[in-house]
């Protein structure tokens, strides 16, 4: 009876527990080689000031620092709407593209790095690469953006489309632009698809199998949803997120003390 009750109250179903990826401790990580360091581009991100996303940014940066990954995270003022804030992503990326030379990796700030992704990313020959879910939908939480004229043009097109319709989700806009371009007789943009290991949602039970994860997304948007129920307690998906963050924070803190 007690075991049944624990399962009933726990935010983690057996399926969710099986989806959790190992977050490596500092001792499990190999120091980057000279070739790894040479292959690194800039990781870019943005966050709204004085919000939960500032805390998320700090965690992202800490996870990157232990891998010696440079990060440029830009603060913006909130529009008051999560969707409209997200619609500012391509505009931020236009500015980042002008600021930084070489390939860029965009990562949502509510993510953490498990391992250095650049040795694999450096082999990509494309203008942009993104992860697509099994149903074909693009996720814009992780984007590889090459330093090419076509990639710069794509960012401008995406920013203009989001500016014209700021209440449409940014990743749906990008998905549509890329799908329409791929259907052209002569596409303007060279596209590649990232494996799920670069856009791993921490508790998604239908993630494809992956031997190791590079970037894990922690879904901070769940915290913005209103509480439900008689006692106004956070839902199971929020409690899973908070559990996962506690686990990751312990590992990051232990690694920081060990240096």
Secondary structure, DSSP 8 states (H G I E B T S, - for coil): -HHHHHHHH-S--HHHHHH------GGGS----HHHHHH--EEEEEEETTSHHHHHHHHHHHHHHTTT--EEEEEE---S-HHHHHTTHHHHHHHHHHH--S-EEEE-TTEEESS--HHHHTT--SSEEEEE-TTS-EEEEEEEE-SSHHHHHHHHHHHHHHHH-TTS-HHHHHHHHHHHHHTSTT-SS-EEEE-GGGSEETT-TT----SS-SEEE--GGGGGS--BTTTTB--HHHHHHHHHHHHHHHHHHHHHHH-
